[in-house]
């Protein structure tokens, strides 16, 4: 997620990093609303990228998607989530929510169970909340 600017450069943190902080720090960071537009796509604030950590999902997150998404869930199909680091060249693989929604149900469930973040990109369950039905 986008945390802010430092020395005129965007400063990113992961949802994993945020979840390791004290409740007071989590609450403070989750109040941020600034987005950062980059060539790789917009990077959202903690409350958007890490809704689970920020307590923005109601009802609580389940391990697999249900058949009825909450009306309060939203996602931008162009947003990207962290999928993996390719072992052959170490490249970070990012996937859009639109692409995720085209996968088979079993693949969506598998992708939505992952919790890893990288370089400011959260996991599918936190970025693609409608597809993963995690709020």
JOLINTA-V65048 format. One record per helix or strand of 2 or more residues. SS is the DSSP state (~ for helix, > for strand). FROM is the first residue (numbers start at 1). TO is the last residue. If there is no record, write none. Layout:
<<SS FROM TO> <SS FROM TO>>
//
This chain:
<<> 2 6> <> 9 12> <~ 15 19> <~ 23 30> <> 36 38> <> 41 43> <~ 46 49> <> 80 85> <> 92 96> <~ 97 101> <~ 105 113> <~ 124 127> <~ 129 132>>
//
